[in-house]
């Protein structure tokens, strides 16, 4: 089955000490828990967590939502990503992002 999944991540919650440099940039290990059969009160289908060491507490980063399933019609799920809020780069402070 093919799904379209949108993600919302609170980047301020990322433990930046766990970012690592790879061959093509800086990377973050994250895990998605996703269940198409259950929907939360906001219409979400899952959670995103930053990968941690075995005994460290999980870091909740955000949620995810199915917006497309191959074979579904426009009437019952839609074929396009939901509208996203406009991004105003003039008010974005990226001074704490290490990349």
NUVO-868405 format. One record per residue: x, y, z of N, C-alpha, C, O in turn; residue in one letter. Coordinates in nm, 3 decimals. Layout:
N
[r [X,Y,Z],[X,Y,Z],[X,Y,Z],[X,Y,Z],A]
...
***
This chain:
99
[r [0.085,-0.118,0.000],[0.000,0.000,0.000],[0.089,0.124,0.000],[0.191,0.128,0.069],X]
[r [0.051,0.224,-0.076],[0.126,0.350,-0.081],[0.044,0.457,-0.011],[-0.074,0.475,-0.039],X]
[r [0.109,0.529,0.081],[0.044,0.637,0.154],[0.120,0.767,0.133],[0.243,0.767,0.117],X]
[r [0.047,0.877,0.133],[0.107,1.008,0.145],[0.094,1.048,0.290],[-0.016,1.043,0.346],X]
[r [0.203,1.088,0.352],[0.202,1.120,0.495],[0.262,1.258,0.514],[0.373,1.285,0.468],X]
[r [0.189,1.346,0.583],[0.242,1.478,0.615],[0.294,1.475,0.758],[0.236,1.409,0.845],X]
[r [0.403,1.547,0.783],[0.466,1.551,0.915],[0.466,1.694,0.969],[0.483,1.790,0.893],X]
[r [0.447,1.706,1.099],[0.465,1.834,1.167],[0.562,1.810,1.281],[0.533,1.735,1.374],X]
[r [0.679,1.875,1.273],[0.785,1.854,1.370],[0.818,1.986,1.438],[0.840,2.088,1.372],X]
[r [0.821,1.983,1.571],[0.863,2.099,1.650],[1.015,2.093,1.659],[1.069,2.023,1.744],X]
[r [1.084,2.166,1.573],[1.230,2.158,1.566],[1.298,2.210,1.693],[1.414,2.178,1.717],X]
[r [1.227,2.288,1.774],[1.288,2.336,1.898],[1.307,2.223,2.000],[1.382,2.239,2.095],X]
[r [1.238,2.110,1.980],[1.250,1.997,2.073],[1.361,1.899,2.034],[1.390,1.807,2.110],X]
[r [1.422,1.919,1.919],[1.528,1.828,1.874],[1.649,1.840,1.967],[1.696,1.951,1.994],X]
[r [1.699,1.727,2.014],[1.823,1.724,2.091],[1.937,1.735,1.990],[1.976,1.636,1.928],X]
[r [1.989,1.856,1.976],[2.088,1.884,1.872],[2.220,1.811,1.895],[2.299,1.794,1.802],X]
[r [2.245,1.766,2.019],[2.368,1.691,2.045],[2.364,1.553,1.980],[2.468,1.488,1.967],X]
[r [2.246,1.507,1.938],[2.231,1.377,1.874],[2.236,1.385,1.722],[2.232,1.282,1.654],X]
[r [2.245,1.508,1.665],[2.261,1.522,1.521],[2.398,1.470,1.480],[2.494,1.481,1.557],X]
[r [2.408,1.413,1.362],[2.538,1.362,1.319],[2.563,1.399,1.174],[2.470,1.413,1.094],X]
[r [2.691,1.413,1.143],[2.731,1.451,1.008],[2.743,1.326,0.923],[2.808,1.229,0.961],X]
[r [2.680,1.330,0.807],[2.688,1.222,0.711],[2.759,1.270,0.586],[2.811,1.382,0.582],X]
[r [2.760,1.188,0.486],[2.831,1.221,0.362],[2.772,1.341,0.290],[2.843,1.412,0.219],X]
[r [2.640,1.364,0.307],[2.575,1.471,0.231],[2.510,1.577,0.319],[2.434,1.659,0.269],X]
[r [2.538,1.578,0.450],[2.479,1.681,0.535],[2.465,1.635,0.679],[2.523,1.534,0.719],X]
[r [2.387,1.711,0.756],[2.359,1.679,0.896],[2.232,1.597,0.902],[2.136,1.624,0.830],X]
[r [2.230,1.495,0.990],[2.118,1.402,0.997],[2.063,1.390,1.138],[2.132,1.416,1.237],X]
[r [1.937,1.350,1.144],[1.866,1.325,1.269],[1.799,1.189,1.257],[1.726,1.164,1.161],X]
[r [1.824,1.101,1.352],[1.753,0.973,1.356],[1.619,0.996,1.425],[1.615,1.046,1.537],X]
[r [1.511,0.958,1.359],[1.377,0.973,1.416],[1.298,0.847,1.385],[1.329,0.772,1.293],X]
[r [1.194,0.826,1.466],[1.107,0.711,1.450],[0.964,0.760,1.438],[0.923,0.852,1.509],X]
[r [0.887,0.697,1.348],[0.746,0.730,1.332],[0.664,0.609,1.375],[0.688,0.497,1.330],X]
[r [0.568,0.632,1.462],[0.471,0.531,1.500],[0.342,0.569,1.429],[0.286,0.676,1.455],X]
[r [0.294,0.483,1.339],[0.186,0.520,1.248],[0.080,0.411,1.245],[0.112,0.293,1.232],X]
[r [-0.047,0.449,1.259],[-0.158,0.354,1.257],[-0.272,0.412,1.174],[-0.339,0.505,1.217],X]
[r [-0.293,0.357,1.055],[-0.397,0.409,0.966],[-0.537,0.376,1.016],[-0.635,0.435,0.971],X]
[r [-0.548,0.281,1.109],[-0.678,0.241,1.161],[-0.729,0.332,1.272],[-0.849,0.335,1.300],X]
[r [-0.639,0.407,1.335],[-0.678,0.494,1.446],[-0.646,0.639,1.412],[-0.546,0.668,1.346],X]
[r [-0.732,0.728,1.457],[-0.715,0.870,1.432],[-0.734,0.944,1.564],[-0.830,0.918,1.636],X]
[r [-0.642,1.036,1.596],[-0.658,1.110,1.721],[-0.759,1.224,1.703],[-0.817,1.241,1.596],X]
[r [-0.780,1.301,1.808],[-0.884,1.406,1.803],[-0.851,1.518,1.705],[-0.938,1.600,1.672],X]
[r [-0.726,1.523,1.657],[-0.686,1.625,1.560],[-0.677,1.570,1.418],[-0.634,1.640,1.326],X]
[r [-0.715,1.444,1.400],[-0.710,1.381,1.268],[-0.577,1.316,1.237],[-0.555,1.271,1.125],X]
[r [-0.486,1.312,1.335],[-0.355,1.252,1.315],[-0.358,1.101,1.325],[-0.449,1.043,1.384],X]
[r [-0.258,1.039,1.268],[-0.248,0.893,1.267],[-0.122,0.841,1.335],[-0.101,0.720,1.341],X]
[r [-0.038,0.930,1.387],[0.084,0.879,1.448],[0.168,0.987,1.512],[0.134,1.106,1.511],X]
[r [0.280,0.943,1.570],[0.371,1.031,1.642],[0.512,1.018,1.587],[0.549,0.914,1.532],X]
[r [0.590,1.124,1.602],[0.730,1.125,1.560],[0.815,1.146,1.684],[0.791,1.237,1.763],X]
[r [0.914,1.060,1.702],[1.003,1.071,1.816],[1.147,1.068,1.769],[1.182,0.998,1.674],X]
[r [1.231,1.146,1.838],[1.373,1.142,1.809],[1.429,1.015,1.869],[1.400,0.980,1.984],X]
[r [1.511,0.946,1.791],[1.573,0.823,1.839],[1.667,0.856,1.954],[1.748,0.948,1.944],X]
[r [1.655,0.781,2.063],[1.739,0.803,2.180],[1.811,0.674,2.217],[1.784,0.568,2.161],X]
[r [1.902,0.686,2.311],[1.970,0.568,2.361],[1.871,0.482,2.438],[1.763,0.530,2.474],X]
[r [1.906,0.359,2.464],[1.814,0.260,2.523],[1.749,0.310,2.653],[1.629,0.291,2.671],X]
[r [1.824,0.371,2.743],[1.769,0.412,2.873],[1.727,0.558,2.880],[1.679,0.604,2.984],X]
[r [1.744,0.633,2.771],[1.703,0.774,2.768],[1.553,0.785,2.745],[1.494,0.699,2.680],X]
[r [1.490,0.891,2.797],[1.347,0.909,2.770],[1.324,0.946,2.624],[1.409,1.008,2.560],X]
[r [1.210,0.907,2.571],[1.175,0.941,2.434],[1.156,1.091,2.421],[1.109,1.156,2.515],X]
[r [1.191,1.147,2.307],[1.171,1.289,2.279],[1.062,1.300,2.173],[1.084,1.265,2.057],X]
[r [0.945,1.348,2.213],[0.832,1.364,2.121],[0.856,1.489,2.037],[0.870,1.598,2.091],X]
[r [0.860,1.473,1.905],[0.887,1.585,1.815],[0.763,1.637,1.742],[0.760,1.754,1.703],X]
[r [0.663,1.554,1.724],[0.546,1.599,1.651],[0.456,1.484,1.611],[0.462,1.375,1.669],X]
[r [0.374,1.510,1.510],[0.278,1.408,1.469],[0.276,1.394,1.317],[0.339,1.472,1.245],X]
[r [0.204,1.294,1.271],[0.192,1.270,1.128],[0.048,1.232,1.094],[-0.028,1.185,1.178],X]
[r [0.015,1.254,0.968],[-0.123,1.233,0.924],[-0.123,1.179,0.782],[-0.050,1.228,0.696],X]
[r [-0.202,1.077,0.759],[-0.218,1.023,0.624],[-0.308,1.119,0.547],[-0.417,1.154,0.592],X]
[r [-0.262,1.161,0.429],[-0.347,1.247,0.346],[-0.376,1.184,0.210],[-0.456,1.237,0.133],X]
[r [-0.311,1.071,0.180],[-0.333,1.005,0.053],[-0.310,0.855,0.069],[-0.217,0.813,0.138],X]
[r [-0.394,0.776,0.004],[-0.374,0.632,-0.003],[-0.397,0.590,-0.147],[-0.501,0.623,-0.205],X]
[r [-0.302,0.520,-0.207],[-0.314,0.480,-0.347],[-0.444,0.403,-0.367],[-0.472,0.307,-0.295],X]
[r [-0.522,0.447,-0.464],[-0.649,0.383,-0.491],[-0.767,0.460,-0.434],[-0.881,0.438,-0.477],X]
[r [-0.745,0.548,-0.338],[-0.855,0.628,-0.284],[-0.896,0.734,-0.384],[-0.816,0.776,-0.468],X]
[r [-1.018,0.776,-0.376],[-1.069,0.878,-0.467],[-1.064,1.015,-0.402],[-1.045,1.026,-0.280],X]
[r [-1.080,1.116,-0.480],[-1.082,1.254,-0.431],[-1.190,1.271,-0.324],[-1.170,1.347,-0.229],X]
[r [-1.302,1.204,-0.337],[-1.414,1.222,-0.246],[-1.385,1.169,-0.105],[-1.425,1.232,-0.007],X]
[r [-1.316,1.055,-0.094],[-1.303,0.998,0.040],[-1.172,1.028,0.111],[-1.163,1.005,0.232],X]
[r [-1.070,1.077,0.041],[-0.947,1.111,0.113],[-0.875,1.230,0.052],[-0.814,1.309,0.124],X]
[r [-0.879,1.243,-0.076],[-0.809,1.352,-0.141],[-0.679,1.303,-0.203],[-0.624,1.201,-0.161],X]
[r [-0.632,1.376,-0.301],[-0.510,1.334,-0.368],[-0.399,1.436,-0.354],[-0.290,1.417,-0.408],X]
[r [-0.425,1.542,-0.281],[-0.322,1.643,-0.264],[-0.298,1.668,-0.117],[-0.384,1.642,-0.032],X]
[r [-0.181,1.718,-0.089],[-0.143,1.753,0.047],[-0.233,1.865,0.097],[-0.270,1.954,0.020],X]
[r [-0.271,1.862,0.226],[-0.354,1.968,0.280],[-0.283,2.103,0.272],[-0.160,2.108,0.273],X]
[r [-0.358,2.214,0.266],[-0.294,2.345,0.257],[-0.201,2.369,0.375],[-0.234,2.337,0.489],X]
[r [-0.084,2.425,0.347],[0.014,2.452,0.450],[0.015,2.603,0.480],[-0.009,2.684,0.390],X]
[r [0.043,2.640,0.605],[0.048,2.783,0.637],[0.163,2.850,0.562],[0.265,2.787,0.533],X]
[r [0.145,2.977,0.532],[0.250,3.054,0.464],[0.367,3.072,0.558],[0.348,3.096,0.677],X]
[r [0.489,3.062,0.507],[0.610,3.077,0.585],[0.667,3.215,0.561],[0.692,3.254,0.447],X]
[r [0.688,3.290,0.669],[0.746,3.424,0.660],[0.891,3.416,0.705],[0.918,3.414,0.825],X]
[r [0.984,3.413,0.610],[1.125,3.397,0.643],[1.182,3.517,0.717],[1.286,3.506,0.782],X]
[r [1.117,3.632,0.710],[1.169,3.751,0.777],[1.155,3.742,0.929],[1.225,3.813,1.001],X]
[r [1.067,3.654,0.979],[1.049,3.642,1.123],[1.108,3.513,1.179],[1.095,3.486,1.298],X]
[r [1.172,3.432,1.095],[1.227,3.304,1.138],[1.366,3.323,1.194],[1.453,3.379,1.127],X]
[r [1.388,3.276,1.317],[1.519,3.285,1.381],[1.587,3.149,1.371],[1.549,3.055,1.440],X]
[r [1.688,3.139,1.286],[1.757,3.012,1.269],[1.891,3.007,1.340],[1.973,2.922,1.309],X]
[r [1.914,3.097,1.434],[2.043,3.106,1.500],[2.077,2.983,1.583],[2.195,2.959,1.609],X]
[r [1.977,2.904,1.627],[2.005,2.787,1.709],[2.013,2.659,1.629],[2.046,2.554,1.685],X]
[r [1.985,2.664,1.500],[1.992,2.544,1.417],[2.136,2.529,1.369],[2.192,2.621,1.310],X]
[r [2.198,2.411,1.396],[2.342,2.396,1.368],[2.377,2.372,1.222],[2.494,2.349,1.192],X]
[r [2.283,2.377,1.132],[2.314,2.354,0.991],[2.253,2.459,0.905],[2.268,2.455,0.783],X]
***
